[in-house]
Amino acid sequence: MTRPDQMTLLKSARLSVAPMMDWTDRHCRTFHRVLSDHALLYTEMVTAPALVRGGARHLLRFDPSEHPVALQLGGSDPKELAEAAAMGADEGYAEINLNCGCPSDRVQSGSFGAVLMERPDIVAECCAAMIDAQDVEVTVKCRIGVDDQDPAEVLPDFLARVSAAGVGRFTIHARKAWLQGLSPKENRDIPPLDYELVVRMKEMFPHLHLSINGGVASLDEAEALLERGLDGVMVGRAAYHDPAAILSQADQRIWAKRGPRPMDDVIEAMAGRIEAHLADGGKLHQVTRHMLGLFSGQPGARAWRRYLSEHAPKNGADAQVLRDAYDLIKQAAETAQNGENKALEDI
């Protein structure tokens, strides 16, 4: 599959899956793509120093079937980011995204991530260098502010300065990041969400493509935000922990395309990808760990999770483990259906 064109990318950006460290690796993205043909997927953050100084180009590996997929970079040196962006473009990514939102201590020590909200001129310089270095669109993912900053003042100034460098698309995590006093996990939940501010940014900058991120837990919420005039919604943990509720429904509800793929087809598609991964020297659990939430809230979900967790890490485990776990789901569904039928007979 070739790199998607700009129009396709913009359509896909109506619903995207957030870049999440240790979660959205290539196996996760492959699984999410089986569920949705259209959602925009992101890599985990890859640091520019790791690529440029560390020679870790293997971190850019992805399968073209994942498209549309974007590379998220971390860094604050314009020259390094330009080189890393060129690498990403050479690998075939559809978008290069700069992380200005991660609050972890490791990211702060490297002077990038959310700390860049305090340095919009540096962000603008970095983005300009990335744009000049290659032909793929450069985007930014940011917070509404950090620490004691006033988001109502900081965010519009940030958008104005960075967009002047040539960035036309931003994803805004609608929370502050507290760099002092809160852990990265706490930064995902404790600072209050301010969706209204992000909506106002769309009113202030109608020419920019603005997506919102943070706390979106359902397609109902995503659709409501799109109806308010935002260009896109990025979903994080909900898409990972309950992918069937978010991604398998998204093509029909967000893009008016096909309905959910039959679960039999999903399992067999993933079995085929697992077999290819094993043939390449991989391990089963590297794939199935991302599938534990597939049947969240359904009969047999606990048995599914337990079976995969216990059997996938074993030596010699193959795609049959996935099929056997799915049999437990089908058995649980049949038992539940028989129970409902019996209850109706007793009425």
Buried (B, 14 or more C-beta within 10 A) or exposed (E): EEBBEEEBBBBBBBBBBBBBBEBBBBBBBBBBBBBBBBBBBBBBBBBBBBBBEEEEBEBBEBBEEBBBBBBBBBBBBBEBBBBBBBBBBEEBBBBBBBBBBBBBEEBBEBEBBBBBBBBBEBBBBBBBBBBEBBEBBBBBBBBBBBBEBEBEEBBBEBBBBBBEBBBBBBBBBBBBBBBEEBEBEEBBEEBEBBBEBBBBBBEEBEEBBBBBBBBBBBBEBBBBBBEEEBBBBBBBBBBBBBBBBBBBBBBBBBBEEEEBBEBEEBBBBBBEBBEEBBEEEEBBBBBBBBBBBBBBEBBBBEBBBEBBBEBBBEEEBBBEBBEEBBBBBBEBBEEEEEEEEEEEEEE
